[in-house]
Amino acid sequence: MKNVLVTGFDPFGGESVNPALEAVKCLAHLKTETYAVEVREMPTVFGKALDCLYAAIEQVKPDLVICVGQAGGRPQMTVERVAINVNDARIPDNEGNQPIDTPVVPGGPVGYWSTLPIKAIVQELNRQGVPAAVSHTAGTFVCNHVFYGLMHYIAESKAAIRGGFIHIPYLPEQAARQPGQPSMALETIVKGLKIAIDVAVELEEDIVTMGGQIS
């Protein structure tokens, strides 16, 4: 039985809801024959989010960690390939912090690859009717901050943990307030996250298939 930690952020940027947190809460206490899920809420705050993540890892002792965040404007679930060692906040976080061009971890590597089977997850999501794609940027806000912090923790601790990050679109009620923005129903997001967990638990090695971009 594998322990799976799934995290989602609280609302930010003036929104009253964050689809990441709403979807993650639907996975609380999910248990199958092969894994059990624990979920945690993350503050959308630089630094503090990593403190919460590390405390959750120490408590849950997961074999797999999937962090989930909102990417308003994206039409699909996007499985992130790489985290980069930079904070460059376009807007302040939920405590007014707005780091510009600072490292997530001073002296840390430029980036870390996800250790999720990202292309296999995307392939299965699309096969089951959940729009998905590989993403090559997790941004430079708190999502990337947490993604990089997670992978740095795994690398430095040499823990037998695999981890990564998935971005999800707005909920329909959010998109309704911002005409022209794509959205995804909560039930579809939850279905997609369950699929992602299933694939990540089953496969340690990714498949080889197209998932790149020209620009």
N, C-alpha and C positions, 0 to 999 in steps of 0.2 A: 504493500500500500504506500503510495507516494503522497507527500504533503505538498499542496499547491497553495501559494500565497498570491492573491490577486488584489491589486490596489486601485483606487479611483480618487480623483481630486474633488475637493469641494468647489462650489460655484466661484467664478472669478470674472473680472472684466465687466461688472455690472449685471451679469446674468443672475437669475434667481435659482437656476437649476444647472447642474452639470451632468450630461448624459453618462459620463464615465462613472460617476458615483452611483447614479440610479441603476445602471446596468450591473455594476459590481455587487450592489446590495442584493440583487436578485439571485446571485450565486452563493449567498451565505449558506454555509453548512451543506453545500452540494457534496454528495458522496456517491461514488460508483464502486465497482468491484476492484478498480485499480488505483483510485486516488480520492483524496478528501480535500475540499477547498476551505481555506480561511480567507476572509476578506478584511481589508483595512481601509479606512478613509485617510487620505493624505491632505494636509493643508497646502494650498497654492501659495507657498511662501519659500523663498530661497533659504537654504540651510535647514530650516525647521522641518521641511519635507524629508530631507535625508535623515535627520534624527529619528523621525517617526518610522521611516522605512527600515532603518537598521535595528530599531527596537523590535519591530514586527518580525524581522528575520530571526533575531535572537530568540524570540518567544515561540514562533511557529516552527522553526528549524525546517524550512521547506526544501524540497528537492527541485522545485520549479517556482520561479517568480515571474508573473506577468503584470506589468504596470500598464494602466489604461488612462488615456487622456483625451480631452476634447480637441478636435481640430476643425473648428468652424470654417466652412467653405469647401471642405473636401467632400466628394460625393460617395466615397467608399470607405470601408474599414481599411486602414493602411497599416501594414505590419512593418515596423521600422528595422532597417538594416544596420544603422550605425549611430552611435552617440558621440558627440564631439565635446572637447574640453573647453567650452566657452559659455559664459553667461552674457547675453546681450539683450536686455529686456526692452521691448518696444513700449510696454505699459508697465506700471508698477504692479507688484504682487499684492496679495491681500493684506499685507502689513505696510505697504508703501515703499518697499524696497525696489530699486530699479538699477541693478548692477549693469554696467556697460563695459564690454570687452574685458571681463575678468575670468579667470579659470574656475571651473567647477572644483578641481583639485590642483592646487599649485604644484607644479613639477610633474603632474601626471602625464600620461601619454596623450597624444593629439586626439585619439579616438579609440573606441572599442566596438567590435562587432557584436551584434546580438548572437546569442547561442541558442536561440529558438530555430526550429526548422522553418524559416520564414516563407520559403517558396512552396513548401508542402502545405503549410497552413493556408496560404492564399489560394492554391489550387483547390483545396477541399472546400474552402468558403465559397468560391465561385461555383463549384460543382453542386453544392447544396443550395444555391440560389441567394447567397449573401454577397453583394458586390464587394470586391476586395482587390487590393494591389499591393505590391512591395513599394515602400517609401524609402527614399534615400536621404531624407532630412527629418529629424524630429524637432526642428526649430532651434531656438536659442533661449526659450523661456523655461518655466519650471518643469515642463515635461522632459525636455532634453537633460536638464539638471538632474532629475531623478534617474533617468535612464543611464546617464554616465555614472552617477554615484552608485547605482546598483552594480553595474559591470565592474567598476573599480573595486568595490567591496568584494565581489566574487574573486577577482584577480588577486587582490592583496591577501585575502584570507585563505586562498587556495581551497575554498569550500567546494564541495561536490554539488554545486547548484548551477542550474541553467536558467538564464533569464533574458528578458527582452521587454519591448514596449509596443503597444498597439494604440493607434489613434482611431477615434471614431467620429462620425459627423454629428452635426446638430440634431436634436430632436425636432419633430415637426412643429411643436409649439414655439420653439426658438426661431426656426426659419420663418414662421408666419409673421414674426415681428421684424424680419429683415428680408424683404422681398427679393427673390432671385437666388437666395441661398439654398443649397441642397440640404436634404435631411434624411434621416433613417429612423424608422419606428423602433421604439425601445425593445419590443419583442424580437425584432430582427437582430439588433445589437447583442442582446442576451444570447440568442441562438448562435451568433457568430463567435462570441467569447467561449461558449461551451465547445464549439467545434475546434477552436484554437487550442484549448486545453487538451482535448482528446488527442489531437494530432501531436502536440508537443510532448505529451506523456508517452505516446506510442513510439515516436521517432526521435532518435538522438542525432541522426545524420540527416541532412537536408537532401532534397532531390535536386537534380540538375535540369533546369528548364529556364526559358526566357523570363526575365523579370526586370531587365534594365531599361534605361531611358536614354534617348539621344540628347535631350537637353532638359 
